[in-house]
Amino acid sequence: MVLELENATKKRASIIDYKGSWNIGAYGLATDKYAIFGNGFRSKIINDAREVLEVPVITQNIMDEPIVGILAIGNSNGLLVPPQTSDEEIKKLKAFLEIPIERLSLKNYENALGNLLLANDKYCLMHTETAEKNKKSLEVIEDILDVEIITYNFSFTIIGTVATMTNKGILLHPEMRDEEIDFLKNNTGLRAGKGTVNMGSPYVRSGLIANTHGFLAGLRTTGLELQRIYEILIM
């Protein structure tokens, strides 16, 4: 099902599932240059994704798992994957994406890069605690993604799960403090606001795959939630 949010010729959003799951953000990631989906999506959904996101879509597991949105973090400049990612998987990704790809391990959360980091083409957000425990990894993140790292004592360590960021805006967990939102606005110049997915879920990244062209949302996401997502991330 495709929602027309702007006009009759441009699809800005699609509500989808992954094998019946509404937590579609766990199974994919999107940038303004490419999107990666884990194996298992229906071909109709992949076609919708290409149209809505306006980028090439590669279907490729990481660590032989479809949860690429949890395991990896990327932007138009590069891609970071867990240390257990196989050589063959990296070879396939490099052949398709033609961007720098590097293995990265974060202490305490070795595999869940997508949960701990939040990136667009200019910035990478991470909790201060995560940054302090992984000082040696910061340079790798900066170099591969070509971003400025912004750290803050966010309400949630798993900033990559409770927020979604494009090159236009940041959608945030409804319990994020106003001071956090102001900090993000002032330090990124992006729109920032609260929202939910899938009929009230506050873990917005778990139900979204988005770039600046459009977004895919979990199947239970309501019309009001879709409009809010569009206003923050796309408009």
Contacts in CASP RR format, 6 or more apart in sequence:
PFRMAT RR
TARGET T0000
AUTHOR 0000-0000-0000
METHOD contacts of the structure
MODEL  1
MVLELENATKKRASIIDYKGSWNIGAYGLATDKYAIFGNGFRSKIINDAR
EVLEVPVITQNIMDEPIVGILAIGNSNGLLVPPQTSDEEIKKLKAFLEIP
IERLSLKNYENALGNLLLANDKYCLMHTETAEKNKKSLEVIEDILDVEII
TYNFSFTIIGTVATMTNKGILLHPEMRDEEIDFLKNNTGLRAGKGTVNMG
SPYVRSGLIANTHGFLAGLRTTGLELQRIYEILIM
1 14 0 8 1.000
1 15 0 8 1.000
2 11 0 8 1.000
2 13 0 8 1.000
2 14 0 8 1.000
2 48 0 8 1.000
2 51 0 8 1.000
2 52 0 8 1.000
3 11 0 8 1.000
3 12 0 8 1.000
3 13 0 8 1.000
3 14 0 8 1.000
3 15 0 8 1.000
3 223 0 8 1.000
3 226 0 8 1.000
4 10 0 8 1.000
4 11 0 8 1.000
4 12 0 8 1.000
5 12 0 8 1.000
5 13 0 8 1.000
5 226 0 8 1.000
5 227 0 8 1.000
5 230 0 8 1.000
5 234 0 8 1.000
6 12 0 8 1.000
11 48 0 8 1.000
11 51 0 8 1.000
11 52 0 8 1.000
12 52 0 8 1.000
12 213 0 8 1.000
12 214 0 8 1.000
12 215 0 8 1.000
12 230 0 8 1.000
12 234 0 8 1.000
13 52 0 8 1.000
13 214 0 8 1.000
13 215 0 8 1.000
13 216 0 8 1.000
13 217 0 8 1.000
13 226 0 8 1.000
13 229 0 8 1.000
13 230 0 8 1.000
14 45 0 8 1.000
14 48 0 8 1.000
14 49 0 8 1.000
14 52 0 8 1.000
14 216 0 8 1.000
14 217 0 8 1.000
15 216 0 8 1.000
15 217 0 8 1.000
15 218 0 8 1.000
15 219 0 8 1.000
15 221 0 8 1.000
15 226 0 8 1.000
16 24 0 8 1.000
16 41 0 8 1.000
16 45 0 8 1.000
16 48 0 8 1.000
16 49 0 8 1.000
16 216 0 8 1.000
16 217 0 8 1.000
16 218 0 8 1.000
16 219 0 8 1.000
17 24 0 8 1.000
17 218 0 8 1.000
17 219 0 8 1.000
18 24 0 8 1.000
18 26 0 8 1.000
18 27 0 8 1.000
18 40 0 8 1.000
18 41 0 8 1.000
18 66 0 8 1.000
19 40 0 8 1.000
20 219 0 8 1.000
21 27 0 8 1.000
22 198 0 8 1.000
22 207 0 8 1.000
22 218 0 8 1.000
22 219 0 8 1.000
22 220 0 8 1.000
22 221 0 8 1.000
23 198 0 8 1.000
23 206 0 8 1.000
23 207 0 8 1.000
23 218 0 8 1.000
24 207 0 8 1.000
24 208 0 8 1.000
24 209 0 8 1.000
24 216 0 8 1.000
24 217 0 8 1.000
24 218 0 8 1.000
25 69 0 8 1.000
25 205 0 8 1.000
25 206 0 8 1.000
25 207 0 8 1.000
25 208 0 8 1.000
25 209 0 8 1.000
26 67 0 8 1.000
26 69 0 8 1.000
26 70 0 8 1.000
26 206 0 8 1.000
27 37 0 8 1.000
27 38 0 8 1.000
27 40 0 8 1.000
27 41 0 8 1.000
27 66 0 8 1.000
27 67 0 8 1.000
27 68 0 8 1.000
27 69 0 8 1.000
28 35 0 8 1.000
28 36 0 8 1.000
28 37 0 8 1.000
28 38 0 8 1.000
28 68 0 8 1.000
28 69 0 8 1.000
28 209 0 8 1.000
29 35 0 8 1.000
29 36 0 8 1.000
29 68 0 8 1.000
29 69 0 8 1.000
29 72 0 8 1.000
29 73 0 8 1.000
29 74 0 8 1.000
29 114 0 8 1.000
29 209 0 8 1.000
30 36 0 8 1.000
30 49 0 8 1.000
30 53 0 8 1.000
30 55 0 8 1.000
30 209 0 8 1.000
30 210 0 8 1.000
30 211 0 8 1.000
30 216 0 8 1.000
31 55 0 8 1.000
31 74 0 8 1.000
31 75 0 8 1.000
31 76 0 8 1.000
31 121 0 8 1.000
31 211 0 8 1.000
32 55 0 8 1.000
32 75 0 8 1.000
32 76 0 8 1.000
32 121 0 8 1.000
32 166 0 8 1.000
32 167 0 8 1.000
32 211 0 8 1.000
32 212 0 8 1.000
32 213 0 8 1.000
33 55 0 8 1.000
33 75 0 8 1.000
33 76 0 8 1.000
33 97 0 8 1.000
33 99 0 8 1.000
34 55 0 8 1.000
34 56 0 8 1.000
34 57 0 8 1.000
34 58 0 8 1.000
34 76 0 8 1.000
34 96 0 8 1.000
34 97 0 8 1.000
34 99 0 8 1.000
35 49 0 8 1.000
35 53 0 8 1.000
35 55 0 8 1.000
35 56 0 8 1.000
35 57 0 8 1.000
35 58 0 8 1.000
35 209 0 8 1.000
35 211 0 8 1.000
36 57 0 8 1.000
36 58 0 8 1.000
36 59 0 8 1.000
36 60 0 8 1.000
36 62 0 8 1.000
36 68 0 8 1.000
36 69 0 8 1.000
36 72 0 8 1.000
36 79 0 8 1.000
36 93 0 8 1.000
37 46 0 8 1.000
37 49 0 8 1.000
37 57 0 8 1.000
37 58 0 8 1.000
37 59 0 8 1.000
37 60 0 8 1.000
37 68 0 8 1.000
38 59 0 8 1.000
38 60 0 8 1.000
38 61 0 8 1.000
38 62 0 8 1.000
38 66 0 8 1.000
38 67 0 8 1.000
38 68 0 8 1.000
39 59 0 8 1.000
39 60 0 8 1.000
39 61 0 8 1.000
39 66 0 8 1.000
40 59 0 8 1.000
40 66 0 8 1.000
41 49 0 8 1.000
41 59 0 8 1.000
45 216 0 8 1.000
46 57 0 8 1.000
46 59 0 8 1.000
48 216 0 8 1.000
49 57 0 8 1.000
49 209 0 8 1.000
49 216 0 8 1.000
50 56 0 8 1.000
50 57 0 8 1.000
52 213 0 8 1.000
52 214 0 8 1.000
52 215 0 8 1.000
52 216 0 8 1.000
53 209 0 8 1.000
53 211 0 8 1.000
53 213 0 8 1.000
53 214 0 8 1.000
53 215 0 8 1.000
53 216 0 8 1.000
54 211 0 8 1.000
54 213 0 8 1.000
54 214 0 8 1.000
55 211 0 8 1.000
55 213 0 8 1.000
56 96 0 8 1.000
58 92 0 8 1.000
58 93 0 8 1.000
58 96 0 8 1.000
58 97 0 8 1.000
60 68 0 8 1.000
60 89 0 8 1.000
60 92 0 8 1.000
60 93 0 8 1.000
60 96 0 8 1.000
61 68 0 8 1.000
61 89 0 8 1.000
62 68 0 8 1.000
62 71 0 8 1.000
62 72 0 8 1.000
62 81 0 8 1.000
62 82 0 8 1.000
62 85 0 8 1.000
62 89 0 8 1.000
63 71 0 8 1.000
63 82 0 8 1.000
63 84 0 8 1.000
63 85 0 8 1.000
63 86 0 8 1.000
63 89 0 8 1.000
63 111 0 8 1.000
64 86 0 8 1.000
64 89 0 8 1.000
65 71 0 8 1.000
69 114 0 8 1.000
70 111 0 8 1.000
70 112 0 8 1.000
70 114 0 8 1.000
70 115 0 8 1.000
71 81 0 8 1.000
71 82 0 8 1.000
71 85 0 8 1.000
71 111 0 8 1.000
71 112 0 8 1.000
71 113 0 8 1.000
71 114 0 8 1.000
72 79 0 8 1.000
72 80 0 8 1.000
72 81 0 8 1.000
72 82 0 8 1.000
72 113 0 8 1.000
72 114 0 8 1.000
73 79 0 8 1.000
73 80 0 8 1.000
73 113 0 8 1.000
73 114 0 8 1.000
73 117 0 8 1.000
73 118 0 8 1.000
73 119 0 8 1.000
73 124 0 8 1.000
73 145 0 8 1.000
74 80 0 8 1.000
74 119 0 8 1.000
74 145 0 8 1.000
75 119 0 8 1.000
75 120 0 8 1.000
75 121 0 8 1.000
75 145 0 8 1.000
75 146 0 8 1.000
75 147 0 8 1.000
76 99 0 8 1.000
76 121 0 8 1.000
77 99 0 8 1.000
77 100 0 8 1.000
77 121 0 8 1.000
77 144 0 8 1.000
77 145 0 8 1.000
77 146 0 8 1.000
77 147 0 8 1.000
78 97 0 8 1.000
78 99 0 8 1.000
78 100 0 8 1.000
78 101 0 8 1.000
78 144 0 8 1.000
78 145 0 8 1.000
78 146 0 8 1.000
79 93 0 8 1.000
79 97 0 8 1.000
79 99 0 8 1.000
79 100 0 8 1.000
79 101 0 8 1.000
79 102 0 8 1.000
79 144 0 8 1.000
80 101 0 8 1.000
80 102 0 8 1.000
80 103 0 8 1.000
80 104 0 8 1.000
80 113 0 8 1.000
80 117 0 8 1.000
80 140 0 8 1.000
80 141 0 8 1.000
80 144 0 8 1.000
80 145 0 8 1.000
81 89 0 8 1.000
81 90 0 8 1.000
81 93 0 8 1.000
81 101 0 8 1.000
81 102 0 8 1.000
81 103 0 8 1.000
81 104 0 8 1.000
81 113 0 8 1.000
82 103 0 8 1.000
82 104 0 8 1.000
82 105 0 8 1.000
82 110 0 8 1.000
82 111 0 8 1.000
82 113 0 8 1.000
83 103 0 8 1.000
83 104 0 8 1.000
83 105 0 8 1.000
83 110 0 8 1.000
84 111 0 8 1.000
85 103 0 8 1.000
90 101 0 8 1.000
90 103 0 8 1.000
93 101 0 8 1.000
94 101 0 8 1.000
100 143 0 8 1.000
100 144 0 8 1.000
101 144 0 8 1.000
102 140 0 8 1.000
102 144 0 8 1.000
104 113 0 8 1.000
104 137 0 8 1.000
104 140 0 8 1.000
104 141 0 8 1.000
104 144 0 8 1.000
105 137 0 8 1.000
106 112 0 8 1.000
106 113 0 8 1.000
106 116 0 8 1.000
106 130 0 8 1.000
106 133 0 8 1.000
106 134 0 8 1.000
106 137 0 8 1.000
107 133 0 8 1.000
107 134 0 8 1.000
108 133 0 8 1.000
109 115 0 8 1.000
109 116 0 8 1.000
109 130 0 8 1.000
112 158 0 8 1.000
114 160 0 8 1.000
114 161 0 8 1.000
115 158 0 8 1.000
115 160 0 8 1.000
115 161 0 8 1.000
116 126 0 8 1.000
116 127 0 8 1.000
116 130 0 8 1.000
116 157 0 8 1.000
116 158 0 8 1.000
116 159 0 8 1.000
116 160 0 8 1.000
117 124 0 8 1.000
117 125 0 8 1.000
117 126 0 8 1.000
117 141 0 8 1.000
117 159 0 8 1.000
117 160 0 8 1.000
118 124 0 8 1.000
118 125 0 8 1.000
118 126 0 8 1.000
118 159 0 8 1.000
118 160 0 8 1.000
118 163 0 8 1.000
118 164 0 8 1.000
118 165 0 8 1.000
118 170 0 8 1.000
118 205 0 8 1.000
119 125 0 8 1.000
119 145 0 8 1.000
119 147 0 8 1.000
119 165 0 8 1.000
120 147 0 8 1.000
120 165 0 8 1.000
120 166 0 8 1.000
120 167 0 8 1.000
120 190 0 8 1.000
121 146 0 8 1.000
121 147 0 8 1.000
121 167 0 8 1.000
122 147 0 8 1.000
122 148 0 8 1.000
122 167 0 8 1.000
122 188 0 8 1.000
123 147 0 8 1.000
123 148 0 8 1.000
123 149 0 8 1.000
123 150 0 8 1.000
123 165 0 8 1.000
123 188 0 8 1.000
124 141 0 8 1.000
124 142 0 8 1.000
124 145 0 8 1.000
124 147 0 8 1.000
124 148 0 8 1.000
124 149 0 8 1.000
124 150 0 8 1.000
125 150 0 8 1.000
125 151 0 8 1.000
125 152 0 8 1.000
125 154 0 8 1.000
125 159 0 8 1.000
125 160 0 8 1.000
125 163 0 8 1.000
125 165 0 8 1.000
125 184 0 8 1.000
126 149 0 8 1.000
126 150 0 8 1.000
126 151 0 8 1.000
126 159 0 8 1.000
127 151 0 8 1.000
127 152 0 8 1.000
127 153 0 8 1.000
127 154 0 8 1.000
127 156 0 8 1.000
127 157 0 8 1.000
127 159 0 8 1.000
128 151 0 8 1.000
128 152 0 8 1.000
128 153 0 8 1.000
128 154 0 8 1.000
129 153 0 8 1.000
129 157 0 8 1.000
130 151 0 8 1.000
130 157 0 8 1.000
131 138 0 8 1.000
131 149 0 8 1.000
131 151 0 8 1.000
138 149 0 8 1.000
141 147 0 8 1.000
141 149 0 8 1.000
142 148 0 8 1.000
142 149 0 8 1.000
150 184 0 8 1.000
150 187 0 8 1.000
150 188 0 8 1.000
152 180 0 8 1.000
152 183 0 8 1.000
152 184 0 8 1.000
154 176 0 8 1.000
154 180 0 8 1.000
155 162 0 8 1.000
155 173 0 8 1.000
155 175 0 8 1.000
155 176 0 8 1.000
155 177 0 8 1.000
155 180 0 8 1.000
156 162 0 8 1.000
156 173 0 8 1.000
156 176 0 8 1.000
160 205 0 8 1.000
161 203 0 8 1.000
161 205 0 8 1.000
161 206 0 8 1.000
162 172 0 8 1.000
162 173 0 8 1.000
162 176 0 8 1.000
162 202 0 8 1.000
162 203 0 8 1.000
162 204 0 8 1.000
162 205 0 8 1.000
163 170 0 8 1.000
163 171 0 8 1.000
163 172 0 8 1.000
163 173 0 8 1.000
163 176 0 8 1.000
163 204 0 8 1.000
163 205 0 8 1.000
164 170 0 8 1.000
164 171 0 8 1.000
164 204 0 8 1.000
164 205 0 8 1.000
164 208 0 8 1.000
164 210 0 8 1.000
164 233 0 8 1.000
165 171 0 8 1.000
165 190 0 8 1.000
165 233 0 8 1.000
166 210 0 8 1.000
166 211 0 8 1.000
166 212 0 8 1.000
166 233 0 8 1.000
166 234 0 8 1.000
167 190 0 8 1.000
167 211 0 8 1.000
167 212 0 8 1.000
168 190 0 8 1.000
168 191 0 8 1.000
168 212 0 8 1.000
168 233 0 8 1.000
168 234 0 8 1.000
168 235 0 8 1.000
169 188 0 8 1.000
169 190 0 8 1.000
169 191 0 8 1.000
169 192 0 8 1.000
169 232 0 8 1.000
169 233 0 8 1.000
170 184 0 8 1.000
170 188 0 8 1.000
170 190 0 8 1.000
170 191 0 8 1.000
170 192 0 8 1.000
170 193 0 8 1.000
170 232 0 8 1.000
170 233 0 8 1.000
171 193 0 8 1.000
171 194 0 8 1.000
171 195 0 8 1.000
171 204 0 8 1.000
171 208 0 8 1.000
171 228 0 8 1.000
171 229 0 8 1.000
171 232 0 8 1.000
171 233 0 8 1.000
172 180 0 8 1.000
172 181 0 8 1.000
172 184 0 8 1.000
172 192 0 8 1.000
172 193 0 8 1.000
172 194 0 8 1.000
172 195 0 8 1.000
172 204 0 8 1.000
173 194 0 8 1.000
173 195 0 8 1.000
173 202 0 8 1.000
173 203 0 8 1.000
173 204 0 8 1.000
174 194 0 8 1.000
174 195 0 8 1.000
174 196 0 8 1.000
174 202 0 8 1.000
175 202 0 8 1.000
176 194 0 8 1.000
181 192 0 8 1.000
181 193 0 8 1.000
181 194 0 8 1.000
184 190 0 8 1.000
184 192 0 8 1.000
185 191 0 8 1.000
185 192 0 8 1.000
191 231 0 8 1.000
191 232 0 8 1.000
192 232 0 8 1.000
193 232 0 8 1.000
195 202 0 8 1.000
195 204 0 8 1.000
195 225 0 8 1.000
195 228 0 8 1.000
195 229 0 8 1.000
195 232 0 8 1.000
196 202 0 8 1.000
196 204 0 8 1.000
196 225 0 8 1.000
196 228 0 8 1.000
197 203 0 8 1.000
197 204 0 8 1.000
197 206 0 8 1.000
197 207 0 8 1.000
197 208 0 8 1.000
197 217 0 8 1.000
197 218 0 8 1.000
197 221 0 8 1.000
197 225 0 8 1.000
197 229 0 8 1.000
198 207 0 8 1.000
198 217 0 8 1.000
198 218 0 8 1.000
198 219 0 8 1.000
198 220 0 8 1.000
198 221 0 8 1.000
198 225 0 8 1.000
199 220 0 8 1.000
199 221 0 8 1.000
199 222 0 8 1.000
199 225 0 8 1.000
200 222 0 8 1.000
200 225 0 8 1.000
201 207 0 8 1.000
204 229 0 8 1.000
207 217 0 8 1.000
207 218 0 8 1.000
207 221 0 8 1.000
208 215 0 8 1.000
208 216 0 8 1.000
208 217 0 8 1.000
208 218 0 8 1.000
208 229 0 8 1.000
209 215 0 8 1.000
209 216 0 8 1.000
210 216 0 8 1.000
210 229 0 8 1.000
210 233 0 8 1.000
210 234 0 8 1.000
212 233 0 8 1.000
212 234 0 8 1.000
213 234 0 8 1.000
214 230 0 8 1.000
214 233 0 8 1.000
214 234 0 8 1.000
215 229 0 8 1.000
215 230 0 8 1.000
215 233 0 8 1.000
215 234 0 8 1.000
217 225 0 8 1.000
217 226 0 8 1.000
217 229 0 8 1.000
221 229 0 8 1.000
END
